[in-house]
């Protein structure tokens, strides 16, 4: 097929669904990945199909090697290629524990999905992209990883999450250097406080912090804010850039006295 194809993990809701909607709205075919059964994401899939772009839902857990293979194979069988990989899948600790009490089980769970799963899915797709690029089948291939301000901002009660996001920053640098020879551009986007179901439980806390000046732009971020950055990275506007970090955080990253 002539249209570009995007594979987006963690895309049945929240930021991932927002990204899928933005890309589908520009004519890009989207394969969205999530862990929920297909019947639970029918509404999300229908909303994407309303854009007129082809949509595929693949149920799978990127922490599982067999699922990763099936996710990629399913996308390729349906669309024939992958032009864009958006690594968005991620989890927080099931229980927030102080760094002196964090468990090995929690560390394995969070890093297994956020880091290991993302790394090996990227490796799998990157090898396919390299082959397709050499064959002239891809133009402007992109790999974009959605990390977090937690890549550098400490949260002592979720150390495993912070470590996973910091590692993704290095992963971006590594793949950016390795894949440049194939014309594959690699980017990282760091969202700040984004209004999703994951942050709904701490809304009052962050409402007060934002009002108190936590971020120069005094509002919550939304999935569409992240999606717009992804769309920009997918374009030819950054043809001489790779390995870059785009902050979508209302200015949270700015150090102030």
N, C-alpha and C positions, 0 to 999 in steps of 0.2 A: 504494500500500500504506500501511497505517496506521502500521506500525512505523517507527522512525527508522532512518536509513541512515548508516553511517560509511564514508568512504573513507580508507584508511590506507596510506601509502607505506612502502616498506622493511619490509614486514610478513610476509615469508615465513619469518622467523626472528628470533631475538633479541628486542629490546625491542618491535619492531613486532608480532611474533606474540603476545607477551604482552599487548599492548594489545588486539589483535583478539580474543583469547580472553576477556579480561575484558568487553569490550563485548558480544560475542556471547552470553556467559553471562547477560546481563541482557535478552536478547531483541532486541538491535539487529542489524539486517542488516549484514554487513560485506563490503566490497569491498577486497581486499588487493592491493597492487601490489609487484612485485619484478622483477628482471631475469633470474631463472633460468627455464628452460623449464618449462612446466606439469607435465611428468612428474617433475620434481625437487622439486616442492612438493606432490605428491599427499598425502603423509602429514600435512603441515601443514594442508592444506585439510580432510582427513578429521577431524582432531582438532577443528577449528572446527565442522564440520557436526554433530559429536556433541552440541553444545550445543542443537541444534534450530533455530538461527537460519539464515536463508539466507546462503550464502557465494558470493562470486565472486572468482576470481583473474584479474588482468589483468597480463600480462607487458609491461613497458615501462620505458624509461629516462627519468626526468623531465628530464634535460638536453636531451632532444630535443623540439622543439615538436610534431612530428607525433605522437609518443608521448603527450605530455600531452593533446592533443586526443582521442586514442583512449582513453586511460585514463578521462577524464571521460565521454566518450560511451558507453563500455562500461558504466560504472556507471549512468548515467541510463537507458540502454536496458533494463537488467536491473531496476532498482529504481524508476525514475521520478523520483528526486530525490537530493540529498545533504544531509543535516542536519548532518553532522559531518565536517570535514576534519582529519585528523591528519597533519601533516608530520613524518615520521620518517626518510625516506630520507637517507642521508648516507654519505660515504666519507672515509677517512683518506688521507694521501699514500701513494702506492705505495712510496716510499722516504723515510725520515725524514732530512732534511738540515738542517744548521745554517742559520739565517736568512741568513747571508752566502753560502750556496751554493744556496739554494732556486731551482728553475728555473721559468721562465715556463710550461713545459708542465705541471708539477705544479700550479702556481697555477690555470691554466685548468681542469684536470681537477677539482680539489677545489671551486673556486668555481662551476664549471659545474653541478655537481650540488647541492651543499649550499646555495648561495645563489641563483644564477640559476634553476635548475630549480624550486626551492621557491617562489621569488617568483612566477614566471609561472604555476605551477600554482595557487597561492593566488589570483592575480588572476583566472584562468579560473573557478575555483570560486566566488569571491566575487561575480562578476558574475551567475552563475546563481543563487546564493543570494539576491541582492538582488531579482531578478525573482520568485523563488518566494515570498519573504517578502512582497513587495508584493501578491502574489496570494493571500496567506493560506494558502499551502501548507506553510510551515515554522513550527514552534514551537521556540523555544530553539536556533537555529542556532549552531554553534560552529566556530571554527578554532583548532586547538591545534598549536603548533610545538614539537617536541622538539629543544632545542638542546644545551647542554652547559655544565659549569663552565668549559670552555675559552673561553666567551664573555668571561671576565675573568681566568682563570688562565693565565699565560704558559707556553708550551712552545716553547723556542727551536728545537727540531728539527722542528717542524711548524707553522710560522707560518701557512701557508695555511689550515690547519684552524681555528686560533684566530680568524683574520680572518673566516672564513665564519660561525662561530658568533656572533661579536660582531655581525656584520651582521644576523643573524637576530633578534637582540634589538631592533634598531632597526626591522626589518621588522614585528615584532609591534606596536610602538608605532604605526607608520604605519597599518597596517590596522585596528588597534583604533579609532583616531580616525575614520578614513574610513568605517568600516562601522557605527559606533554608530547612525547614523540609521536603519539598516535592522533594528536589533535583533540584529545579529550580534556575538556576543561573541568576543574574540580573546585567547588566552593563550599564554604561553611556559612550558615546563617544562624545567628544567635538571638533568639527571641527573648524578650524580657517577661513582664507580667502580662500574660495573654488570657483573655476571658474564654475559658473552655470548661468542660465538665470537671477536668482535673483540678482547676483552681476555684471552683464554685464553693468549696468548703471553707476557703479562707478569704472570701470576698470582703467581709467587714474589716478584717485585718489589713488587707492591701488598700481598701478604700481610704482608710485613715492614713496609711503610709504615703500614698500618692498625694492626698490632700496636704500632707505635711511636708511635701517637697522631695520625696524619694527620687522622682524623675523630673527633669526640666519640663518635659511635655506632660502636663498633669491630667492624664487619662489612662485607662486601661488600653492595652493593645488588643487587637482582634485578629482572628485567623486570616482575614483578608489582608491585613498589614503584612503578614509573613508571606502570603500568597503573591502579593505584588512584587516582593523582593525576589521570589523564586522565578516569576515570569521574566523579570529583568535579567536574571542570570541565564535564563534559557535563550535569550535573544543574542543577536550579533553585536550588541552594544558594548560587550566586555571581551571583545575578540583578542585583546592583548593582555588579558588578566587571567591568572589561575592561582589557586591556593589562597584566595582572598577570603576575609571574614567580613560579613555584612551584619552590623548590629541593628536589630529591629526591637528596640527596647526603650523608646522614649527618651534616650539620652542617659540611661542609667549608668552606662560605662564611663561617662565623663567623671574624672576625678575633680573634686571641688574642695576648696578650703572654706 
